[in-house]
Amino acid sequence: MDCTFVYAFLPNQGLENTVRERAASVLAAQESRIRQTMLLEDQAGCVLSSAREAQLKDIIDSGDLWSAERDH
C-alpha cells in the first residue's frame, strides 16, 4: 500500500475565539478572587466594559494563557 497515515486534531472553532474564551476564563477567575476580597473588606465595585476589554487584551498579550500559574 502506498499511502500516508495522518492523525490530527481539528478545532471546532477558530484560534481567535479559543484564545478569547480562555482569556475570559482567566479574567473571570481573577475577578472572582478580587470580588471575594472586596466582600471581606465590605467594599463594593464594578468593572467597566472598557476596562474589562483592556484586561482581556492584556491577558491575551501576556502569552501565557494556558500556564498553570494563571489558574492560581
The 8 nearest C-alpha neighbors of each residue, nearest first, counted from 0:
[[1, 2, 3, 4, 5, 6, 7, 8],
 [0, 2, 3, 4, 5, 6, 7, 8],
 [3, 1, 0, 4, 5, 6, 7, 8],
 [4, 2, 5, 1, 0, 6, 7, 8],
 [3, 5, 2, 6, 7, 1, 0, 8],
 [6, 4, 3, 7, 2, 8, 9, 1],
 [5, 7, 4, 8, 9, 3, 2, 10],
 [8, 6, 9, 5, 10, 4, 3, 11],
 [7, 9, 10, 6, 11, 5, 12, 13],
 [8, 10, 7, 11, 12, 6, 13, 14],
 [11, 9, 12, 8, 13, 14, 17, 7],
 [12, 10, 9, 13, 17, 14, 8, 16],
 [13, 11, 10, 16, 14, 17, 15, 9],
 [12, 14, 16, 15, 17, 10, 11, 18],
 [13, 15, 17, 16, 18, 12, 10, 19],
 [14, 16, 18, 17, 13, 19, 12, 20],
 [17, 15, 19, 18, 14, 13, 20, 12],
 [16, 18, 14, 20, 15, 19, 21, 13],
 [17, 19, 21, 15, 16, 20, 14, 22],
 [18, 20, 22, 16, 21, 17, 15, 23],
 [21, 19, 23, 17, 22, 18, 16, 24],
 [20, 22, 24, 18, 23, 19, 17, 25],
 [23, 21, 19, 25, 24, 20, 55, 58],
 [24, 22, 26, 20, 21, 25, 27, 19],
 [23, 25, 21, 27, 22, 26, 20, 28],
 [26, 24, 22, 28, 27, 23, 21, 29],
 [27, 25, 29, 23, 28, 24, 30, 22],
 [26, 28, 30, 24, 29, 25, 23, 31],
 [29, 27, 31, 25, 26, 30, 24, 32],
 [28, 30, 26, 32, 31, 27, 33, 25],
 [31, 29, 33, 27, 32, 28, 34, 26],
 [30, 32, 34, 28, 29, 33, 27, 35],
 [31, 33, 35, 29, 30, 34, 36, 28],
 [34, 32, 30, 36, 35, 31, 37, 29],
 [33, 35, 37, 31, 36, 32, 30, 38],
 [36, 34, 38, 32, 33, 37, 31, 39],
 [37, 35, 39, 33, 38, 34, 40, 32],
 [36, 38, 42, 40, 34, 39, 35, 41],
 [39, 37, 41, 35, 40, 36, 42, 34],
 [38, 40, 36, 37, 41, 35, 42, 34],
 [39, 41, 37, 38, 42, 36, 35, 43],
 [42, 40, 38, 39, 37, 43, 36, 35],
 [43, 41, 37, 40, 38, 44, 39, 36],
 [44, 42, 37, 41, 38, 45, 34, 40],
 [45, 43, 42, 46, 37, 34, 38, 47],
 [44, 46, 47, 43, 34, 48, 30, 50],
 [45, 47, 48, 51, 50, 44, 49, 30],
 [48, 46, 50, 49, 51, 45, 52, 44],
 [47, 49, 51, 50, 52, 46, 53, 45],
 [48, 50, 52, 51, 47, 53, 46, 54],
 [51, 49, 53, 47, 48, 52, 54, 46],
 [50, 52, 48, 54, 53, 49, 47, 55],
 [53, 51, 55, 49, 54, 50, 48, 56],
 [54, 52, 50, 56, 51, 55, 57, 49],
 [53, 55, 57, 51, 56, 52, 50, 58],
 [56, 54, 52, 58, 57, 53, 22, 51],
 [55, 57, 53, 59, 54, 58, 60, 52],
 [58, 56, 54, 60, 55, 59, 61, 53],
 [57, 59, 55, 61, 56, 60, 22, 54],
 [60, 58, 56, 61, 57, 62, 22, 55],
 [59, 61, 57, 62, 58, 56, 63, 55],
 [62, 60, 58, 59, 63, 57, 64, 56],
 [63, 61, 60, 64, 59, 58, 65, 66],
 [64, 62, 66, 65, 61, 69, 59, 58],
 [65, 63, 66, 62, 22, 21, 59, 69],
 [64, 66, 63, 67, 69, 21, 70, 68],
 [65, 67, 63, 68, 69, 64, 70, 62],
 [66, 68, 69, 70, 65, 71, 64, 63],
 [67, 69, 70, 66, 71, 65, 63, 64],
 [70, 68, 67, 71, 66, 25, 64, 65],
 [69, 71, 68, 67, 25, 28, 66, 65],
 [70, 68, 69, 67, 28, 29, 25, 32]]
